[in-house]
C-alpha cells in the first residue's frame, strides 16, 4: 500500500508540474506575441520618422557668436554712415 501511495503522490506532483509548465508556456507565448507587436510598431514608427526626415531641408549651421554680432546696432558701421 505504501508503494501505491508513493506512486499516487508522484502522479499528483507530475500533474502539478505539467499545469505549471502549461501556464508558463502560455505566458511565454503571450509575451512573444506582445514583443512581436511592439517590435512591428517600432519598425513602422521608424519608417514614418525616416520618411519625414527626407522632406526636412538641411539647415546650415548657426553662425558662431563673434564680436561683430555682440556690438550694439549703429555703434561701428552706422556712425560713419551718419557723418557722411
Secondary structure, DSSP 8 states (H G I E B T S, - for coil): -HHHHHHHHHHHHHHHHHHHHHHHHHHHHHHHHHHHHHHHHHHHHHHHHHHHHHTS----------HHHHS-TTTTHHHHHHH-
